[in-house]
Amino acid sequence: MKLLRTHHVAIICSDYRVSKRFYIETLGLAVVREVHRPERGSYKLDLAVGDGTQVELFSFPDPPRRPSCPEARGLRHLAFEVADVDQAADELRANGVAVEPVRIDEHTGKRFTFFADPDGLPLELYER
């Protein structure tokens, strides 16, 4: 088996409207498709990242809270590559998003920072 690339990352949100706005308007992801699943009381929104990777945004009635952040078992964080981490962080701040100070990866020398989505999911900007 040869894995070709990451196809998608799935995120369950607590407030679909708020998260949908955040991922589309604040992060600039493009809508691929949106499906309402009335039998599950759920929406599924497929969003495209520039390289073709997708973020699947789900809503479910009363999803359980994340047990801790960010060291809970499972997905620790989702990282997006950007050309200029300072510029991207400034755009987030201009949209009212709190962004941590930029750090340098001690192993690669690359610059990165963290911020959170509306549910507190840790997201990372990693400079190309």
Summary of the structure (lengths in Angstrom):
residues: 128
radius of gyration: 15.3
end to end distance: 28.0
largest distance: 48.6
contacts: 311
relative contact order: 0.19
helix: 19%
strand: 37%
